[in-house]
Amino acid sequence: MTAVYIQDETELDSLLLTEPLLVVDCTATWCGPCKLIAPLIDKLAVEYSNRVKVFKLDLDANQPVAKRFGIRSIPAVMFFEQGKLAQTIVGVKTYEEFSSTLDKYLV
């Protein structure tokens, strides 16, 4: 099981309305560092599957989303709580960094 891709901003918006906690990995096919964290994001999707929705978003296909959330460099992993952007982690990080950030919102 891997994190699935959000197709567009409309899908993102409907997820923000319905999911209490959402993780979105902003990525692109040409982005080397994005490939490094991809397995970590997939692992998050599996380990937290019953509590959190984890998705990927191709920024090349979704420029408006990058603008809307001020994403200037990728990989950028956004954490949304109750539809609001709570935190963004930019760059290559460890699995522990992503999971401990997620744990903060799972109280």
BAFI-3210 file (N, C-alpha, C; in Angstrom, 3 decimals, decimal comma, padded with zeros to 6 digits):
// residues 107
n [1|2|3|4|5|6|7|8|9|10|11|12|13|14|15|16|17|18|19|20|21|22|23|24|25|26|27|28|29|30|31|32|33|34|35|36|37|38|39|40|41|42|43|44|45|46|47|48|49|50|51|52|53|54|55|56|57|58|59|60|61|62|63|64|65|66|67|68|69|70|71|72|73|74|75|76|77|78|79|80|81|82|83|84|85|86|87|88|89|90|91|92|93|94|95|96|97|98|99|100|101|102|103|104|105|106|107]
n.u [000,842|000,551|000,960|-001,571|-002,060|-003,336|-005,553|-006,279|-006,875|-009,539|-010,169|-008,412|-009,519|-012,007|-011,145|-009,955|-012,196|-013,425|-011,617|-010,202|-007,495|-004,775|-002,199|-000,066|002,135|004,047|005,253|007,315|007,896|010,482|012,044|014,702|015,310|012,687|012,131|013,660|012,309|009,892|009,446|009,270|007,020|005,144|005,385|004,415|001,760|000,937|001,472|-000,069|-002,559|-005,166|-005,771|-004,997|-005,117|-002,962|-001,449|-000,096|000,977|001,312|003,126|003,734|001,513|-000,267|-000,037|-001,521|-002,033|000,490|001,044|-001,042|-000,432|002,061|004,379|007,676|009,874|010,617|011,070|008,000|006,177|002,972|000,984|-002,256|-004,756|-008,015|-008,771|-007,141|-003,923|-001,418|001,297|004,355|006,817|009,863|012,099|014,500|013,898|014,065|012,299|011,371|011,132|008,966|006,964|006,907|006,047|003,498|002,426|002,134|-000,260|-002,060|-003,775]
n.v [-001,195|002,196|005,775|007,571|009,578|012,882|014,239|016,894|020,393|020,618|018,067|018,045|020,115|018,965|016,855|018,272|019,296|017,017|015,348|014,993|014,973|015,362|014,473|015,782|015,172|017,145|016,895|016,075|014,617|014,949|015,541|014,816|014,664|014,309|011,727|010,371|010,681|009,526|006,660|006,882|008,407|006,682|004,686|006,032|006,283|003,637|002,852|004,634|004,278|003,758|006,019|008,445|010,260|009,940|011,537|012,131|014,818|016,009|018,674|019,879|019,459|020,822|023,687|025,921|025,067|025,036|027,768|028,721|027,655|028,627|027,210|026,862|025,297|021,841|018,471|019,078|018,580|018,755|019,265|018,986|020,100|019,699|020,853|023,071|024,388|023,173|022,712|022,714|020,673|021,064|019,717|016,939|014,670|012,605|009,490|009,412|012,090|012,910|011,179|011,825|014,436|014,038|012,587|014,578|015,777|013,841|013,495]
n.w [000,000|-000,840|-000,513|-002,083|-005,050|-005,028|-007,295|-008,096|-007,168|-006,413|-005,444|-003,268|-001,724|-001,026|000,554|002,632|003,838|004,845|006,219|009,412|009,969|007,866|005,635|003,255|000,754|-001,129|-004,311|-007,215|-010,419|-011,442|-009,299|-007,352|-004,445|-003,580|-004,337|-002,515|-000,070|-000,652|-000,062|002,712|003,134|002,091|003,988|006,240|005,414|005,531|008,241|009,707|008,757|009,778|011,170|009,998|006,911|004,232|001,557|-001,772|-003,854|-007,040|-007,871|-010,289|-011,816|-010,369|-009,921|-008,801|-006,188|-005,010|-005,047|-003,424|-000,879|-000,473|-001,294|-002,067|-002,404|-002,927|-001,651|000,097|002,902|003,930|006,801|007,759|009,952|010,918|008,452|008,231|007,482|009,422|009,742|007,848|006,528|005,075|002,714|002,814|005,288|008,277|008,824|011,440|012,060|010,491|011,515|014,245|014,128|013,141|015,262|017,179|016,486|016,895|019,347]
ca.u [000,000|001,322|000,171|-002,091|-001,970|-004,506|-005,553|-006,355|-007,216|-010,916|-010,093|-007,760|-010,491|-013,017|-010,469|-009,771|-013,493|-013,901|-010,614|-009,712|-006,045|-004,398|-000,795|000,096|003,522|004,145|006,362|007,346|008,595|011,890|012,664|015,498|015,046|011,316|012,213|014,257|011,336|008,690|009,175|008,925|005,622|004,371|005,406|003,454|000,419|000,635|001,481|-001,114|-003,712|-006,467|-005,968|-004,653|-005,049|-001,691|-001,518|000,951|000,424|002,285|003,014|003,776|000,139|-001,116|000,622|-002,306|-001,895|001,795|000,871|-001,976|000,192|003,390|005,444|008,698|010,816|010,103|009,802|007,350|005,111|002,041|000,125|-003,489|-005,595|-009,354|-008,839|-006,208|-002,510|-000,841|002,759|004,964|008,220|010,491|013,394|014,618|013,959|013,981|010,946|011,021|010,724|007,598|006,033|006,744|005,206|002,136|002,000|001,726|-001,647|-002,895|-003,944]
ca.v [000,000|003,432|007,000|007,820|010,962|013,746|014,644|018,344|021,244|020,302|016,876|018,470|020,875|018,092|016,127|019,201|019,434|015,789|014,642|015,769|015,059|015,052|014,720|015,889|015,271|017,859|016,255|016,196|013,461|015,270|015,956|013,761|014,545|013,803|010,269|009,865|010,598|008,803|005,453|007,270|008,846|005,448|004,007|006,783|005,931|002,295|002,776|005,471|004,140|003,790|007,278|009,634|010,079|010,435|011,645|012,837|015,792|016,416|020,130|020,305|019,421|021,583|024,953|026,776|024,594|025,527|029,208|028,892|027,331|029,242|026,218|027,329|024,213|020,524|018,026|019,792|017,748|019,602|018,624|019,750|019,705|020,279|021,646|024,199|024,013|023,276|022,699|022,221|020,270|021,165|019,058|015,528|014,451|011,189|008,990|009,794|013,494|012,962|010,486|012,552|015,595|013,519|012,204|015,796|016,114|012,697|013,432]
ca.w [000,000|-000,889|-000,484|-003,426|-005,515|-005,158|-008,696|-008,315|-006,032|-006,018|-004,593|-002,036|-000,948|-000,427|001,631|003,751|004,494|005,461|007,026|010,558|009,886|006,491|005,314|001,807|000,309|-002,405|-004,994|-008,670|-010,993|-011,713|-008,032|-006,718|-003,006|-003,399|-004,464|-001,283|001,024|-001,097|000,725|004,087|003,083|001,932|005,292|007,062|004,933|006,022|009,696|010,302|007,856|010,441|011,896|009,213|005,462|003,704|000,108|-002,505|-004,786|-008,047|-007,974|-011,690|-012,310|-009,441|-009,593|-007,898|-004,809|-004,553|-004,785|-002,310|000,400|-000,418|-001,415|-003,001|-002,684|-002,607|-001,101|001,187|003,448|004,664|007,788|007,940|011,080|010,752|007,233|008,253|007,428|010,769|009,668|006,613|006,668|003,759|002,568|003,143|006,736|008,658|009,081|012,809|012,059|009,967|012,399|015,517|013,821|013,049|016,617|017,891|016,167|017,258|020,809]
c.u [000,887|000,375|-000,296|-002,011|-003,329|-004,443|-005,517|-006,796|-008,630|-010,940|-009,457|-008,761|-011,536|-012,408|-010,286|-011,066|-013,869|-012,908|-010,114|-008,193|-005,597|-002,921|-000,672|001,565|003,538|005,418|006,326|008,209|010,088|012,694|013,370|015,233|013,642|011,306|012,787|013,225|010,068|008,416|008,771|007,458|004,712|004,285|004,434|002,027|-000,011|000,490|000,369|-002,451|-005,068|-006,754|-005,798|-004,677|-003,755|-001,745|-000,254|000,268|001,529|002,123|003,094|002,364|-000,792|-000,451|-000,193|-002,176|-000,572|001,710|000,065|-001,315|001,639|004,540|006,426|009,738|010,223|011,272|009,310|006,174|004,240|001,171|-001,080|-004,274|-006,921|-009,415|-007,893|-004,772|-001,886|000,675|003,204|006,419|008,826|011,835|013,353|014,805|013,876|012,521|010,462|010,530|009,290|006,609|005,835|005,923|003,750|001,588|001,532|000,245|-002,613|-003,019|-005,322]
c.v [001,258|004,629|007,287|009,307|011,651|014,292|016,157|019,079|020,962|019,098|017,220|019,194|019,979|017,246|017,011|019,388|018,198|015,104|015,508|015,962|014,552|015,385|014,727|016,124|015,918|017,421|016,572|015,065|013,706|015,535|014,787|013,574|013,997|012,272|009,636|009,726|009,821|007,525|005,758|007,692|007,630|004,684|004,694|006,365|004,574|002,290|003,572|005,321|004,232|005,109|008,542|009,289|010,725|010,400|012,267|013,771|016,211|017,913|020,636|020,381|020,294|022,864|025,832|026,363|025,083|027,000|029,434|028,652|027,817|028,261|026,653|026,262|022,889|019,572|018,926|018,934|018,614|018,765|019,516|019,198|020,443|021,237|022,824|023,682|024,248|023,404|022,215|021,882|020,250|020,453|017,593|015,385|012,955|010,790|009,439|011,237|013,655|012,342|011,231|013,822|015,161|013,177|013,406|016,096|014,986|012,598|012,941]
c.w [000,000|-000,800|-001,916|-003,770|-005,506|-006,580|-008,899|-007,053|-005,521|-005,083|-003,245|-001,143|-000,289|000,690|002,865|004,529|005,301|006,398|008,185|010,528|008,528|006,295|003,792|001,469|-001,067|-003,106|-006,487|-009,214|-011,175|-010,438|-007,337|-005,230|-002,705|-003,451|-003,199|-000,164|000,635|-000,290|002,172|004,158|002,922|003,253|006,263|006,709|005,482|007,548|010,365|009,576|008,546|011,151|011,059|007,732|004,966|002,176|-000,462|-003,492|-005,747|-008,294|-009,400|-012,259|-011,476|-008,954|-008,628|-006,430|-004,211|-004,186|-003,520|-000,958|000,497|-000,496|-002,490|-003,297|-002,223|-002,365|000,043|001,640|004,340|005,592|008,018|009,109|010,943|009,557|007,164|008,218|008,800|010,714|008,299|006,902|005,272|003,767|002,963|004,649|007,015|008,849|010,462|012,869|011,557|010,954|013,725|015,303|013,779|014,434|017,437|017,692|016,521|018,774|021,169]
res [m|t|a|v|y|i|q|d|e|t|e|l|d|s|l|l|l|t|e|p|l|l|v|v|d|c|t|a|t|w|c|g|p|c|k|l|i|a|p|l|i|d|k|l|a|v|e|y|s|n|r|v|k|v|f|k|l|d|l|d|a|n|q|p|v|a|k|r|f|g|i|r|s|i|p|a|v|m|f|f|e|q|g|k|l|a|q|t|i|v|g|v|k|t|y|e|e|f|s|s|t|l|d|k|y|l|v]
***
